[in-house]
Each structure stands twice: as C-alpha cells, then as structure tokens.
Amino acid sequence: MTEQPWNNASRNALDRIDRSERRFCLFVILLVAVEMLFLWGFVRLAEFSNPVHVLIFWSAVSTHTLLMFGLAILWGHVSRSTRLVLKAIDLSTQRFNQKD
C-alpha cells in the first residue's frame, strides 16, 4: 500500500519538532553555562564583608532562581500541551484511516 500524503506530512512535522526541541535543549544548556559563569564571576568579585554586596548577591540569586523555575514550568506546560495536541491529531487520523 502506498504512503498517504498526511502520513508523510505528519512524519515530517514530527521530525522538525524533534530537531527544534534538541536545538532548544542545547540553547538552554548554553544559557545555564553562561549564567553559572556570571555567578562565578560575581562570587569572585564580591566582598562578602560588605552588607550591600551580600544583599545584591542574594537578590540576584533569588531573582534568577525564581525566573528559571518559572521558565522550566512554562517549558513543561508547553511541551505537554504540544504532545497532547499531536496525540489527538494522531488518534483522529488513525480513526479516519480505519474508516477507509
């Protein structure tokens, strides 16, 4: 039996999604490395005997931590929603193929 055009289209779309997700994971790893470099430099330069430096350090760390947690939660939500939509499309095409 020949391959249906919607099967090719869905396979191509899933391949593109997988490639973009891998690139995004590499980008996130790069951002984490840059953030760690920034934090390491800040720790090396700060005088922790100065209360202002301690306050700036803890405010920067807490702000970045909350931001990273929020982005991780958002990433998980979008990935889960995308998987659910793709699963629904796959199930609907399977039902359509079974009727033919």
N, C-alpha and C positions, 0 to 999 in steps of 0.2 A: 504494500500500500504506500502511496506517495505521502510525503510530508505536507501537512496542511500549512497555509501561509501564516495563520495565527499562532501555530506552534513555533515556527521559526521566529516570529516577531517576539513572542514571549520569552523564548530562549535567549535571543539577542538582548532583550531588555534586562533579563536577569543577569546576564554576563556583564553588561555595562554597570549595573548596580553593584555587583561584586567587585569590579575593578575600582569603582569610585569609593566604595567603602574601605578597600585596602589602602588607597591613597589617603583617605581621610584619617585612617588609623596611624599611618606614618607621619602625617602632619601633626596629629595630636602628640605623638611621641616626641617630635621635634620641638613643639611648644613647651612640653614638660621639661625637656632638657634645657631650653633657654631660660625657663622660669627657675630651674634649680641653679643655673649659673648666676642669675640675678640674685637669688637668695644667698648663695655662697659669697658673692662679692659684697653684699650688704653686711653679712656677718663679719667678714674680714675687715671692713672699713669702720664699722660701728664701734663706738666706745660705750660699752655697757655700764660703765660707771656714771654716765650722763643719763639722767632720767628721761630727757627728751628723746635720745636715741632709742632707749628701751620702748618708749611709747610709740614712736614711729615704726619700730620693728614689729611690735605686736599688732599694731593696726594694719600694717601691710600684710602680715601673715594671715591674720583673721579675715581680712577682706578677700585676699586671693583664695583662701581655703573655701569660703562660702561661695565665691564665684565658680570655682572648679566643681564643687559639689552640685551647684545648680546646673552647670553645663552638662555634667555627667548624667544627671537625672533627665534633663531635656533630651540628650542623645539617646538614652534608653527608651524614652517615651516615643520619640520619632521612629526609632528602629522597630519597636514593637508594633506601632501603628502601620508602618510600611509592610511588615511581614504579614499582618492581618489582612491588609488590602490585597497583597499578592496571593495569599492563600484563598481569599474569596474569589478572585479572578480565576485562579486555577481550578477551584471547585466548580465554578459556573461553566468554564469551558469543558470540563470533564462531563458534566451533565448534558451539555449541548452535544458533545461528541457521542454520548451513549444513545441519544435520541435518533441520530443519523443512521 
